[in-house]
Amino acid sequence: MSKPIKVAVLGAGIGRSHISGYAALPDHYEVVYVCDLDPVKASAGAKLAQGARPVTAVAEVFADQSVDLVDICLPPHLHAPMTIAALDAGKHVVCEKPIAGSMADVARIAAAASRAGRQVFPVFQYRYGAGYRAAHALREKGMLGKPYVMALETHWQRGPDYYAERWRGSWKGELGGAIVSHAIHAHNLVTLLAGNIRSVAAFIDTRVNPIETEDCAAISMQTVEGALVTSSITLGAAGSKSRFRACFEHVTITSGTEPYHVGAGPWIFTATDPARQAEFDAVLATVPVVRERFAGQFADIWQRLNGEHDLYLPVFAEAEHSIELITALYDSARNARIVTLPLPTDHALANGWQQ
Ligand SMILES: NC(=O)c1ccc[n+]([C@@H]2O[C@H](COP(=O)([O-])OP(=O)(O)OC[C@H]3O[C@@H](n4cnc5c(N)ncnc54)[C@H](O)[C@@H]3O)[C@@H](O)[C@H]2O)c1
């Protein structure tokens, strides 16, 4: 892999935050294209990237052999087709959530990556925060003990301004609602600390905005390690806050409430046995400072592309699991039943849950 890695960012909405993430790592990355159908956004993104070329057609990016990595920040319905097109053009891919709208598309992406000998990195930047990193460090040291319960809140506010963007709130454009676009991050935080989700029971509803997709959900889940997880989701809160609270055998963990960065420190770690608090505090004091959010994830991607494997980096299997989980949640809510994972490849919603 050449150094720095040459990146093309597709989509200059959240793509601008990705550009800032790459800019924080000038020895690792050079953003060479910013592509957006809207030339004004492409130019503004390219300016932010200092020296990138603004373009409006993805074909131009795919045709340039010098591009190593394509970063897809496009509306959700374009994620799977653009990921496969980029892989077919010989590029590594970073892709925003959700990576696809069906388990079948995830399998197509995996096949394309294997054909091309290239890697696909799903964006789950919430884990790149000092609070979450500290929880993970305790897990690695075996200090958490048995996971008992986790309570997740994704209580955000989204209204007419947000849904003015035509793809949002539609099955065709967004591929789903709050469980697909918003709580996907919170659910990913669970799995790294307590294992993949094994079974789900979900209620979902559209209660806030006049949209096709859901904007509220009440979900119960159990992980393969036995943790009982509740996830409360609405896009109708007064203001936006996320929260993560987990009770393990040896410690209870409470996050902050920053909606886009709930992993940020400091988190509160309270030892179940007060006599052990100093032991926890001593370990927490040694957790290395992490790069936050996108820059943190991109730093790990750079290391992975340069041959390091034992990383904190979200792997493709986590994107696969996230899409299987969403499939199970829609199955559960629509059919009023507990759904157990893994789902069969011929599951009724394997080709998509969109209505
Ligand atoms: N990880 C996070 O924290 C986070 C935050 C926000 C959004 N997202 C995700 O990022 C994705 C994009 O969301 P957004 O809010 O930036 O959307 P957006 O609509 O603001 O930006 C998308 C951009 O893509 C451009 N575009 C659309 N089709 C195109 C095409 N064929 N070729 C080139 N450009 C095209 C649009 O002109 C637009 O500027 C979504 O999947 C969303 O869920 C993730």
Ligand as a Chemical Component Dictionary entry (heavy atoms), coordinates in Angstrom:
data_LIG
# 
_chem_comp.id                   LIG 
_chem_comp.type                 NON-POLYMER 
_chem_comp.pdbx_formal_charge   0 
_chem_comp.three_letter_code    LIG 
# 
loop_
_chem_comp_atom.comp_id 
_chem_comp_atom.atom_id 
_chem_comp_atom.alt_atom_id 
_chem_comp_atom.type_symbol 
_chem_comp_atom.charge 
_chem_comp_atom.model_Cartn_x 
_chem_comp_atom.model_Cartn_y 
_chem_comp_atom.model_Cartn_z 
_chem_comp_atom.pdbx_ordinal 
LIG N1  N1  N 0  -21.817 7.560  10.997 1  
LIG C1  C1  C 0  -22.554 8.633  11.292 2  
LIG O1  O1  O 0  -22.489 9.148  12.402 3  
LIG C2  C2  C 0  -23.448 9.229  10.233 4  
LIG C3  C3  C 0  -23.958 10.518 10.399 5  
LIG C4  C4  C 0  -24.769 11.048 9.385  6  
LIG C5  C5  C 0  -25.064 10.301 8.264  7  
LIG N2  N2  N 1  -24.573 9.030  8.157  8  
LIG C6  C6  C 0  -24.884 8.200  6.976  9  
LIG O2  O2  O 0  -24.170 8.724  5.855  10 
LIG C7  C7  C 0  -24.945 8.574  4.664  11 
LIG C8  C8  C 0  -25.137 9.939  4.012  12 
LIG O3  O3  O 0  -25.894 10.732 4.893  13 
LIG P1  P1  P 0  -25.866 12.337 4.797  14 
LIG O4  O4  O 0  -26.583 12.819 5.977  15 
LIG O5  O5  O -1 -24.498 12.815 4.542  16 
LIG O6  O6  O 0  -26.739 12.557 3.479  17 
LIG P2  P2  P 0  -26.794 13.878 2.557  18 
LIG O7  O7  O 0  -28.016 13.730 1.725  19 
LIG O8  O8  O 0  -26.595 15.078 3.394  20 
LIG O9  O9  O 0  -25.479 13.728 1.649  21 
LIG C9  C9  C 0  -25.395 12.784 0.629  22 
LIG C10 C10 C 0  -24.753 13.448 -0.566 23 
LIG O10 O10 O 0  -24.640 12.469 -1.612 24 
LIG C11 C11 C 0  -24.840 13.139 -2.851 25 
LIG N3  N3  N 0  -25.236 12.141 -3.857 26 
LIG C12 C12 C 0  -26.397 11.466 -3.968 27 
LIG N4  N4  N 0  -26.336 10.593 -4.993 28 
LIG C13 C13 C 0  -25.118 10.711 -5.542 29 
LIG C14 C14 C 0  -24.445 10.076 -6.626 30 
LIG N5  N5  N 0  -25.047 9.121  -7.368 31 
LIG N6  N6  N 0  -23.172 10.447 -6.918 32 
LIG C15 C15 C 0  -22.548 11.416 -6.184 33 
LIG N7  N7  N 0  -23.142 12.058 -5.151 34 
LIG C16 C16 C 0  -24.398 11.708 -4.824 35 
LIG C17 C17 C 0  -25.926 14.162 -2.565 36 
LIG O11 O11 O 0  -25.884 15.227 -3.493 37 
LIG C18 C18 C 0  -25.574 14.594 -1.147 38 
LIG O12 O12 O 0  -24.774 15.769 -1.113 39 
LIG C19 C19 C 0  -26.252 7.919  5.104  40 
LIG O13 O13 O 0  -26.173 6.549  4.900  41 
LIG C20 C20 C 0  -26.344 8.229  6.578  42 
LIG O14 O14 O 0  -27.064 7.252  7.287  43 
LIG C21 C21 C 0  -23.769 8.503  9.113  44 
# 
loop_
_chem_comp_bond.comp_id 
_chem_comp_bond.atom_id_1 
_chem_comp_bond.atom_id_2 
_chem_comp_bond.value_order 
_chem_comp_bond.pdbx_ordinal 
LIG N1  C1  SING 1  
LIG C1  O1  DOUB 2  
LIG C1  C2  SING 3  
LIG C2  C3  SING 4  
LIG C2  C21 DOUB 5  
LIG C3  C4  DOUB 6  
LIG C4  C5  SING 7  
LIG C5  N2  DOUB 8  
LIG N2  C6  SING 9  
LIG N2  C21 SING 10 
LIG C6  O2  SING 11 
LIG C6  C20 SING 12 
LIG O2  C7  SING 13 
LIG C7  C8  SING 14 
LIG C7  C19 SING 15 
LIG C8  O3  SING 16 
LIG O3  P1  SING 17 
LIG P1  O4  DOUB 18 
LIG P1  O5  SING 19 
LIG P1  O6  SING 20 
LIG O6  P2  SING 21 
LIG P2  O7  DOUB 22 
LIG P2  O8  SING 23 
LIG P2  O9  SING 24 
LIG O9  C9  SING 25 
LIG C9  C10 SING 26 
LIG C10 O10 SING 27 
LIG C10 C18 SING 28 
LIG O10 C11 SING 29 
LIG C11 N3  SING 30 
LIG C11 C17 SING 31 
LIG N3  C12 SING 32 
LIG N3  C16 SING 33 
LIG C12 N4  DOUB 34 
LIG N4  C13 SING 35 
LIG C13 C14 SING 36 
LIG C13 C16 DOUB 37 
LIG C14 N5  SING 38 
LIG C14 N6  DOUB 39 
LIG N6  C15 SING 40 
LIG C15 N7  DOUB 41 
LIG N7  C16 SING 42 
LIG C17 O11 SING 43 
LIG C17 C18 SING 44 
LIG C18 O12 SING 45 
LIG C19 O13 SING 46 
LIG C19 C20 SING 47 
LIG C20 O14 SING 48 
# 
